Amino acid sequence: MSSRTITMTPALEDYVLRVGAAEPEVLRLLREQTAALPDAQMQIGPDQGRLMRWLVELIGARRCLEIGVYTGYSSTVVALGMPSDGLLVACDIDPQVTQIAQRYWNLAGVANKIRLELRPARETLETLLRNGHALSFDFVFIDADKAAYDYYYETCLQLVRKDGLILLDNTLWSGQVLAPAQSDHDGRSIAALNEKLSRDERVSASMLAIGDGVTLVRKR
């Protein structure tokens, strides 16, 4: 059995996206619009989006939380996987890019499932805890400022229910996690959290080499 990940040629990547990660037209349009932005690399790929929607559907998630909305691809796929009475609390601080997100939430018919919190995520998370929402979320996606990942993880661990899922994006940080001492502050923060997750008995975790790395965490 091979221990190596297959090399993804452009042709093979196109095949995966065509056969294994088909996306609705509204998501394709959103991805194309986002590609024209200077920080387009912040958007997740269709394969990761497909995985996230599948996980939301698999666990029957009704209450979800997202930290870092950007132009809304991830929040749209999560909301598409939720039932009609589901709620996604979406946290971001950028009013301009989230205008794009809100446009596509409407186009995808999921705007009624999403509550945008346009303020620092720390404030929203602390408000949720103060208002008695501990253990009430089924699914969390963390994709915001990397230096705060440990804080987001610990706080979301209080908010998510037993057997709920937390997904963390960019956990390979372009390979810089291999040499954290030589990485930037964000890379060192991610590398430290990766090591912590590998030993954290409160959860079971699995790191996948999708995009820039995504780690799936199930709360025990």
Steps between C-alpha positions, in 0.01 A plus 500: 500500500641837401556757775523791259232728362463479123644792306214718381565601142274770352319235296443281805383797704251589226377139506447509878310826480286379209419151631535524877424861588227621267372838615174687441510777242470768769820378665684490170402862436609601849834325456556680169418841648728436797785395269525861379574630851861559613465263796307229313721229653299542820203318345468126552488269197199307369639170633520635853159660463351170389655326800359761739149476361518121516606512866222745588246271337654188656467622858168674439640835612234758583710759686831596341764762562753652262796718595620678188244550222697674221285491184276226631589177320537293818193648669294436189597133479435452871160667478409290194564189708281614790123447534263788432480591870877490553709795619855594408662775707759655266774718651706755309621861529515606134181671380614512136580136425205382705274701268606252231420214739154638573425535128581134439315384811192656343570350159547156657178536700670456838505857637220414744728241664795735558550767766797723423686634804706791367735556794807329648431128534623503860209727592247274329640181658506653848143628454385153396653349812356767728156447349495130580593349162772266627473149354238617251688496167538199273763623255767772506733623224802709602675696224605839635809660658740213558668641809162474676433140396569358845257745659234422239553127548472511878193723493326300229571183695274646768231589247489173306304200623634151567580332167480839329761595240753783483687554172813711489631628168861567385653256748795427268571872444672446165733245660644747750381279787801277424735771626297718737809671644563644154136578428302816566293548814193351334693191395639451850151537647357239265789258557454530877128432473562202271726345765243576769221335301708186451508455881163645601297220660185712499468443126588271213667681212591423140712722274429483127724623219222692326582850382735652757411231752175453690474336841178330609438486874223301667422588859493189719 
